Amino acid sequence: MPAVPGSMGPRIDFREWSPKFCLEGVRGLRGEMGKNPLQNFVVQYTSGQPVFQEGDLGATMYIVQSGRVRLYREVEGATTELGEMEKGDFFGEMSILEGLPRTTSAEAIENSELIEINSTTFDKMIRGNIEIAIRMLRKLSIRLRETERLLTERAAAEVAATVKAATQSEPAKESAKQGKAKGVRLEAVEERVSFPLERVETLIGRYDPVTEQSPDIDLTDLDLKRSVSRRHARILKNGESYSLVEEVGALNGTFVNGTKIDAGQPQEIADGDEIGIGVVKIIFRNA
């Protein structure tokens, strides 16, 4: 499900929104706010404190500097959890452009620091550093591309799931769960789980509760320390060879046999190579 307008957005590498970077975008505010204008944008929220309520008029967006914020809706008297915003996430961005009422509520899960940006400040930041807008548009473009891909694949996936459920025996299911699969795959040896690599391009990451989108290989259950980005890396097939590419903006690193690879640069992998996605260790099998 796409993100609710005016309430949430995709993950942004917090390094892109560091105080130094944002400061470059608000140079024009120095005379109004003093030597360090960014300090006026940081708002403290205590655990359980609302950030905004559904139905509120919105004229600000937020970037999580520290802590966590939950997004939720009240539907027929019941609370529906939409997801958690962590360090580097931004939400409420559509209100900057449209000023529509909030369609969700936001509440701090723990003591948090949020960078609060209103439309006037945002406009001055964009004028001061257009790279801010470019980076935000890049992240929104990634979400749109992922949504389009999922819509294209949804019909085929539903048919495949129906056929698989009807034809796969219980022993076969258990074998796959215990990591006994054949063919090209990734194996989490300690957890005895395997992930088949059946596509030309396979996305590795973590489930996004906001958009309800899952990568092709979802490491959520293995990533107890939340070290894996929601869109972390891809495995590309080229003929009989395979390569690993870290997504731009992924946090906590991607490793092949203990060596960190550069974002956006394909690294060829071979049977038996240990791949590190954040702190999650998996083995590439091509036999």
Summary of the structure (lengths in Angstrom):
residues: 287
radius of gyration: 21.2
end to end distance: 36.7
largest distance: 70.9
contacts: 850
relative contact order: 0.13
helix: 29%
strand: 34%
